[in-house]
Amino acid sequence: MKKLICAEDIIQAHEMGSKQIGVDSNTIVTPSAKDLAATYQIELQPQDYSEVAACLPDQLSKEGFIAMLRALLADSQEPTLPYVCKKHSNGLKSIQGKSVKMAVFETGNPNANVHFQELIGQEESQISAGFLEIDHSSFDWELTYEEIDYVIEGTLQVTIDGITYTAEAGDVLFVPKNSRVTWGSPNKAKIFYATYPANWADLL
């Protein structure tokens, strides 16, 4: 039976982060799928499955074969993202905010309880964006980039040159490049940030 690879298969492979799809003599690839594969730089790799079959043991049980396939698939899995998202071929990205898993943010202050998750990075855009949570703590930071912060919940305090600026839920802050500030929250603040240029994560 012939196997058909269409444009939707290529889009799905791109969303999963795959860079290669195996095809053999029984595979039909539609012209639109070929075009999308070239756009997404997904290689359509010719494979001769008869060579694989020749390498299999003569006495291979159904259970053994399934176990082998599972092991192979586990090895080829791409790292999963810490959130659920959908992507369009032009680069548009839709992220489910409630699915985002936060990670520890290394502030240099062992007493600070701060977490973050980058959602848009420099491999996708000239700006980066993500979530930041500061829980009853503060830390010093020097910005080598411009940053805009939108307070989703809680209270964000930014201190610069001895002056503290307070932002509540719904407020927006702009912090210029080369600012030395102290970020803090007297409660638990959740912030959506955007930075330019998108290389700040390289400092971590």
Disulfide bonds with the S-S distance in Angstrom:
none
